């Protein structure tokens, strides 16, 4: 009787070892996907490197972006003045323009609604300068922009990255200065940015579906998402002038030359 018992015990141990091995492999895959999100620096060039066709992916560190991009030949400015949530101010150079500047934080949609209800300003154009942020708030703000009939623009040397292009897409008329940077990448749709991939799939798919529906509603070519889906969150894909036009992200690209 000892022989069969020993054989059964070995089989159980082997099965357990196999299951542990599978668990280790799955855990390793999740860690491999998660490590880039924990701050490891990608090999892509920095945001201050020139953008060329076929070379459009850049490192993305939203807390280290300038309020405005530097002109060629100048140093990157101090980035500490980029607001950590959206600020709404009348443009100094045009009272019909509302400057919307800073990261898109959770709750900014409510703040934007409150601003529109209480402001004495009468803008017809929203000028964006933002590294992005909350996708959910960006989509809600975008729908409010379209409902109000505003135009949108990204000014000279301005940035509109990550979730910010969804605000740009909302304008009835949309424009971007030739020196502006508009970029997209993968998004997170849950509160935890280090949630294992196998637990986040449902939220990610639902979020991507909402983004696609939004782009279609705004008249944007959903093929834009091909660049977002293949660009990791710690990098950003900068759209070329012709891509902005082809995807209908802009109805006009302002020539600042």
C-alpha positions in Angstrom: 0.0 0.0 0.0 2.9 2.4 0.5 3.8 2.3 -3.1 0.5 3.6 -4.5 0.3 6.2 -1.7 3.7 7.5 -2.5 2.9 7.6 -6.2 -0.3 9.6 -5.4 1.5 12.0 -3.2 4.2 12.6 -5.9 1.4 13.2 -8.4 -0.3 15.7 -6.1 3.0 17.5 -5.5 3.8 17.6 -9.2 0.3 19.0 -9.9 0.8 21.6 -7.2 4.2 22.5 -8.5 2.7 22.9 -12.0 0.0 25.1 -10.8 2.5 27.3 -8.9 4.6 27.5 -12.0 1.6 28.7 -14.0 0.8 31.2 -11.3 4.4 32.5 -11.4 4.3 32.9 -15.1 1.0 34.8 -15.0 2.3 37.0 -12.2 5.5 37.7 -14.1 3.5 38.7 -17.1 1.5 41.2 -15.0 4.7 42.6 -13.5 6.3 43.0 -16.9 3.3 45.0 -18.0 3.2 47.0 -14.8 6.9 47.9 -14.3 6.9 50.6 -17.1 4.0 52.3 -15.2 6.1 52.6 -12.0 8.4 55.2 -13.4 11.0 53.3 -15.4 12.3 55.6 -18.1 11.5 54.5 -21.7 14.1 54.8 -24.4 12.1 57.3 -26.5 13.6 60.8 -27.0 12.5 63.7 -24.8 9.7 66.1 -25.6 12.2 68.8 -26.7 13.5 66.6 -29.6 12.2 67.6 -33.0 9.3 65.6 -34.4 9.8 63.9 -37.8 7.6 61.6 -39.8 8.1 58.1 -38.5 9.8 59.4 -35.4 6.9 60.8 -33.3 7.0 58.9 -30.0 8.4 60.8 -27.1 8.9 60.2 -23.3 5.9 61.4 -21.4 6.2 62.8 -17.9 3.2 65.1 -17.3 4.6 66.5 -14.1 7.7 67.7 -15.9 6.2 69.4 -19.0 6.5 73.2 -19.6 3.6 75.6 -19.4 4.5 76.4 -23.0 7.1 74.6 -25.1 10.3 76.5 -25.6 11.2 78.1 -28.9 14.0 76.4 -30.9 17.4 77.0 -29.5 16.2 77.9 -26.0 16.4 75.9 -22.7 13.4 74.0 -21.3 11.7 76.4 -18.7 10.8 75.7 -15.1 7.8 73.4 -15.2 6.5 73.9 -11.7 3.9 76.5 -12.8 1.8 74.0 -14.8 -1.5 73.9 -12.8 -2.3 70.5 -11.4 -5.9 70.9 -12.4 -7.7 73.0 -15.1 -7.7 76.8 -14.7 -10.2 78.9 -16.7 -9.1 82.5 -17.5 -9.9 85.1 -20.0 -7.2 85.4 -22.6 -5.1 88.5 -22.2 -4.9 89.0 -26.0 -8.5 88.3 -26.9 -11.6 88.6 -24.7 -13.5 86.1 -26.9 -10.9 83.4 -26.0 -11.1 81.4 -22.8 -7.7 79.9 -21.8 -8.1 76.4 -20.3 -4.7 75.5 -18.8 -3.3 72.6 -16.7 -3.8 69.0 -16.0 -7.4 67.5 -16.2 -8.1 66.4 -12.6 -10.9 64.3 -11.3 -13.9 66.6 -10.7 -12.8 69.2 -13.3 -16.0 68.6 -15.3 -18.1 69.8 -12.4 -15.8 72.8 -12.0 -16.1 73.6 -15.7 -19.9 73.4 -15.5 -19.9 75.7 -12.5 -17.6 78.2 -14.3 -19.9 78.4 -17.3 -22.9 78.9 -15.2 -21.4 81.7 -13.1 -18.9 83.5 -15.4 -19.6 86.9 -16.9 -17.3 86.1 -19.8 -18.7 85.4 -23.3 -16.0 83.4 -25.0 -16.5 81.7 -28.4 -13.2 79.9 -28.5 -11.4 77.7 -25.9 -7.6 77.7 -26.1 -6.1 74.6 -24.7 -2.7 74.0 -23.0 -2.8 70.8 -21.1 -0.8 67.6 -20.5 -4.1 65.6 -20.1 -5.3 63.7 -17.1 -8.7 62.2 -16.3 -10.3 60.7 -19.4 -13.7 60.5 -17.8 -13.7 64.3 -17.0 -12.2 65.1 -20.4 -15.0 63.3 -22.3 -17.6 65.0 -20.1 -16.0 68.5 -20.6 -15.8 67.8 -24.3 -19.5 67.1 -24.6 -20.2 70.3 -22.6 -17.9 72.2 -25.1 -19.8 70.8 -28.1 -23.2 71.5 -26.5 -22.2 75.1 -25.9 -21.0 75.6 -29.5 -17.5 76.6 -28.6 -14.6 76.4 -31.1 -11.3 75.0 -29.8 -7.7 75.7 -30.5 -4.1 74.9 -29.3 -2.0 78.1 -29.5 1.5 78.7 -30.6 3.9 76.4 -28.7 1.0 75.0 -26.7 0.6 71.4 -25.7 -2.5 69.1 -25.9 -1.6 65.6 -24.8 -3.1 62.4 -23.4 -6.7 63.1 -22.6 -6.6 66.8 -23.8 -7.2 65.9 -27.5 -10.7 64.9 -26.5 -11.3 68.6 -25.5 -9.8 69.7 -28.8 -12.1 67.3 -30.7 -15.1 68.8 -29.1 -14.8 72.2 -30.9 -17.3 73.1 -33.6 -14.3 74.5 -35.4 -10.9 73.2 -34.4 -7.5 74.6 -35.0 -3.9 74.2 -33.9 -0.8 76.3 -34.4 1.9 74.8 -36.5 4.2 74.8 -33.4 1.6 73.2 -31.1 2.0 69.6 -30.0 -1.1 67.3 -30.0 -0.4 63.8 -28.8 -2.2 60.5 -27.8 -1.4 57.3 -25.9 -3.0 54.5 -23.9 -5.2 55.5 -21.0 -6.2 54.1 -17.7 -9.9 54.0 -16.9 -9.8 52.9 -13.2 -8.4 54.6 -10.1 -5.4 52.3 -9.7 -2.6 52.8 -12.3 -0.9 49.6 -11.2 -3.9 47.3 -11.3 -2.8 43.9 -12.8 -3.8 43.7 -16.5 -6.0 40.6 -16.1 -8.2 42.5 -13.5 -8.4 45.7 -15.6 -9.4 44.3 -19.0 -13.1 44.9 -18.5 -12.7 48.5 -17.4 -10.2 49.1 -20.2 -12.5 47.7 -22.9 -15.5 49.7 -21.6 -13.4 52.8 -21.5 -12.1 52.4 -25.0 -15.6 51.8 -26.3 -16.7 55.1 -24.7 -13.8 56.9 -26.3 -14.5 55.5 -29.7 -18.2 56.4 -29.4 -17.2 59.9 -28.3 -14.8 60.4 -31.3 -17.5 59.3 -33.7 -20.0 61.6 -32.2 -17.5 64.5 -32.6 -16.9 63.7 -36.2 -13.3 62.5 -35.6 -11.9 59.5 -37.6 -11.7 56.7 -35.0 -8.6 55.4 -36.8 -6.9 58.0 -34.6 -7.1 55.4 -31.8 -4.6 53.1 -33.6 -1.8 55.4 -32.5 -3.2 55.6 -28.9 -3.6 51.9 -28.5 0.0 51.0 -29.4 1.7 53.8 -27.4 2.4 53.0 -23.8 1.2 55.4 -21.0 4.8 56.6 -20.3 5.2 57.7 -23.9 3.2 60.0 -26.2 2.6 59.8 -30.0 2.8 63.3 -31.4 0.5 63.8 -34.4 1.9 65.4 -37.5 0.2 68.3 -39.2 -1.2 66.0 -42.0 -2.5 63.5 -39.4 -4.4 66.2 -37.5 -6.1 67.1 -40.8 -6.6 63.5 -42.0 -8.3 62.4 -38.7 -10.3 65.7 -38.7 -8.8 66.5 -35.3 -8.5 70.0 -36.7 -10.5 71.9 -39.3 -7.7 74.4 -39.6 -3.9 74.3 -38.8 -2.7 77.8 -38.1 0.5 78.8 -39.9 2.7 80.7 -37.5 5.6 81.0 -40.0 
